[in-house]
């Protein structure tokens, strides 16, 4: 974990209230898909934790949804702006139990970390299926990017405006998978916990104070004792979760 200055290269809207930002800087501490960064914003006391979408060479890609004053300020980032950013946060996903046909499920703001994960799994010769869950067609993003990696992609929308009508669990029927990975809102994670037929890993979205385990503000109970989502997570295994 270290604090690094990143330069904003691009910051563009890619779907409803959703932005993709590319940054240039030292990404050496980002070692696993599912990790996150913590960005310092002028005028805000707490930093904003954002999942890593991709990290390659000296380029970092993040995708965020505007939901409050902090992310609204981020939507105004311009090229050349410099951001003080903590990197290497969180444990990330463990790829070793994936098997040959892993299933990746991302819901809304939980989609971005699935991209780097998919990229790494494909590089290992795996054949992933990716389910991307959104509310409506105008919220959909990265469908083509996942397909370009070689993954099978299934999009679900609650209103049925594109893809499978309903929730991500409505797309599980008939899928043959060896293991699963997921990130998204807690109701989605709980539904997947009950609907999936293999072991898997869950990345939890949680409000954080410090982002590196000092404040204990994101502590949760597991079958193996209390864990801090920011430091011991955000990824937990299916077998240790207590709802």
WOPE-V634910 format. One record per residue. RES is the residue in one small letter. OMEGA is omega in radians with two decimals (none if undefined). D_LAST is the distance of its C-alpha to the last C-alpha in Angstrom with 1 decimal. Layout:
{{RES,OMEGA,D_LAST} {RES,OMEGA,D_LAST}}
This chain:
{{x,3.06,29.7} {x,3.11,32.7} {x,-3.04,33.9} {x,3.03,36.0} {x,3.06,38.1} {x,3.07,37.4} {x,3.08,39.9} {x,3.08,38.8} {x,3.07,40.5} {x,3.07,39.2} {x,-3.01,36.7} {x,3.10,36.7} {x,-3.10,34.8} {x,3.09,33.5} {x,-3.13,31.7} {x,3.12,30.9} {x,-3.04,30.0} {x,-3.06,29.2} {x,3.03,31.4} {x,-3.11,32.1} {x,3.05,33.6} {x,-3.06,35.4} {x,3.07,36.3} {x,3.13,38.7} {x,-3.11,38.3} {x,-3.12,37.3} {x,-3.02,34.2} {x,3.13,34.7} {x,3.07,31.5} {x,-2.98,29.4} {x,-3.06,29.0} {x,3.02,25.9} {x,-3.11,24.4} {x,3.04,21.1} {x,3.14,22.7} {x,3.07,23.4} {x,-3.12,26.3} {x,-2.96,26.8} {x,3.08,29.8} {x,3.13,32.0} {x,3.09,33.4} {x,3.09,36.5} {x,3.14,36.1} {x,-3.11,32.4} {x,-3.12,31.2} {x,3.06,27.9} {x,3.13,27.8} {x,3.10,25.9} {x,-3.09,23.4} {x,3.13,24.0} {x,3.03,23.0} {x,3.06,25.9} {x,3.11,27.0} {x,3.09,30.0} {x,-3.12,32.1} {x,-3.06,35.5} {x,3.10,38.8} {x,-3.07,38.7} {x,3.09,36.8} {x,3.08,33.2} {x,3.04,31.7} {x,3.06,28.9} {x,-3.08,27.8} {x,3.10,26.4} {x,3.13,26.0} {x,-3.10,27.9} {x,-3.12,25.5} {x,-3.06,27.2} {x,-3.12,30.2} {x,3.14,29.3} {x,3.04,28.8} {x,3.07,31.8} {x,3.12,33.8} {x,-3.14,32.7} {x,3.14,34.1} {x,3.07,37.5} {x,3.10,37.6} {x,3.14,41.0} {x,-3.13,42.5} {x,3.10,43.7} {x,-3.12,41.4} {x,-3.06,40.0} {x,3.05,36.4} {x,-2.94,35.4} {x,3.01,32.2} {x,-3.13,30.0} {x,3.11,29.3} {x,-3.10,27.5} {x,3.12,24.2} {x,-3.08,20.9} {x,-3.12,20.6} {x,-3.11,20.8} {x,3.03,20.3} {x,-3.07,21.8} {x,-2.98,24.2} {x,-3.13,25.4} {x,-2.94,23.2} {x,-3.02,23.7} {x,-3.06,26.4} {x,-3.01,29.1} {x,-3.13,27.2} {x,3.07,23.9} {x,3.11,22.0} {x,-3.10,21.1} {x,3.11,19.0} {x,3.12,19.4} {x,3.09,18.7} {x,-3.14,21.2} {x,3.07,21.1} {x,3.13,19.0} {x,-3.01,22.1} {x,-3.11,24.2} {x,3.09,22.7} {x,-3.08,22.9} {x,3.12,26.7} {x,3.09,27.4} {x,3.13,25.1} {x,-3.14,27.0} {x,-3.14,30.3} {x,-3.13,29.7} {x,3.10,28.6} {x,3.12,31.7} {x,3.10,33.9} {x,3.13,32.8} {x,3.12,34.0} {x,3.13,30.7} {x,-3.04,30.5} {x,2.89,27.4} {x,-3.08,26.3} {x,3.01,24.7} {x,3.13,22.9} {x,-3.07,23.2} {x,-3.14,21.6} {x,3.09,23.4} {x,-3.09,24.2} {x,-3.05,28.0} {x,-3.09,30.8} {x,3.10,31.7} {x,-3.04,28.3} {x,3.03,28.7} {x,3.04,29.6} {x,3.07,30.2} {x,-3.12,30.5} {x,3.14,34.0} {x,3.08,33.0} {x,3.13,30.5} {x,-3.14,33.2} {x,3.08,35.8} {x,-3.12,33.8} {x,-3.13,34.3} {x,2.92,30.8} {x,-3.03,30.4} {x,3.07,28.8} {x,3.11,27.2} {x,3.02,26.7} {x,3.03,24.8} {x,-3.09,25.4} {x,-3.10,23.9} {x,3.10,27.5} {x,-3.09,29.0} {x,3.01,31.6} {x,3.09,31.3} {x,-3.13,29.8} {x,3.09,27.4} {x,3.05,26.7} {x,-3.07,23.0} {x,-3.11,19.7} {x,3.13,19.2} {x,3.11,17.9} {x,3.13,21.3} {x,-3.07,23.0} {x,-3.03,21.4} {x,3.09,23.9} {x,3.13,26.5} {x,3.11,25.3} {x,-3.10,26.1} {x,-3.06,24.1} {x,-3.07,23.7} {x,3.11,20.5} {x,3.09,18.5} {x,-3.11,17.6} {x,3.03,15.9} {x,-3.14,15.7} {x,-3.13,15.1} {x,-3.04,13.4} {x,3.10,9.6} {x,3.08,10.3} {x,-3.14,12.3} {x,-3.14,10.0} {x,3.11,7.5} {x,3.12,10.9} {x,3.09,12.3} {x,-3.10,9.7} {x,-3.02,10.9} {x,-3.07,14.4} {x,-3.03,15.5} {x,3.09,17.7} {x,2.98,17.8} {x,-3.12,16.0} {x,-3.14,15.3} {x,-3.06,14.5} {x,3.03,12.4} {x,-3.03,14.0} {x,3.01,12.1} {x,-3.06,14.3} {x,3.04,14.4} {x,-3.06,17.3} {x,3.03,19.4} {x,-3.07,22.4} {x,-3.11,24.3} {x,-3.12,22.5} {x,2.94,23.4} {x,-3.07,21.5} {x,-2.99,24.1} {x,3.13,22.7} {x,-3.08,19.1} {x,-3.11,18.1} {x,-3.14,15.1} {x,3.10,13.7} {x,3.12,10.1} {x,3.01,8.9} {x,3.11,8.7} {x,-3.13,10.3} {x,3.11,13.5} {x,-3.14,13.5} {x,3.09,13.2} {x,3.09,13.8} {x,-3.09,15.5} {x,-3.07,14.4} {x,-3.04,18.1} {x,3.12,19.6} {x,3.06,17.3} {x,0.16,15.6} {x,-3.09,15.3} {x,3.03,14.8} {x,3.11,12.2} {x,-3.11,12.7} {x,-3.04,10.7} {x,-3.08,11.4} {x,-3.02,10.0} {x,3.00,6.4} {x,3.13,3.8} {x,none,0.0}}
